[in-house]
């Protein structure tokens, strides 16, 4: 289940074992992931490093079902899958994230 909490200066996206926090006051984003029972080291970067946030669609090889991910592209070439949702939900998530970051 995806949860997006937004205030005027902060947006927090929580889905599964991933938490992504955008903080306008500090100008930073923090990506926290959990692997099994352990928290991985948080990744922190400037909001200005975010190049794009988009919907990436794939087809599952076994079932043929469409899979839609919201993904974040950073200027250093890293791509992070944020969510896996239905097409309309992924588009709405991307719209909120892009709007907050100013893309």
Number of C-alpha atoms within 10 A of each C-alpha: 8 15 12 15 10 15 9 9 12 16 20 18 19 19 15 13 12 17 19 20 19 24 20 16 9 11 14 15 23 17 19 17 19 14 9 8 7 8 12 12 10 13 11 14 15 15 18 13 14 21 15 17 24 18 23 16 15 12 11 10 8 6 7 9 10 13 15 20 23 24 19 20 16 18 11 9 10 10 15 14 15 24 22 20 18 13 16 11 16 22 17 13 23 22 16 15 22 16 11 18 18 11 11
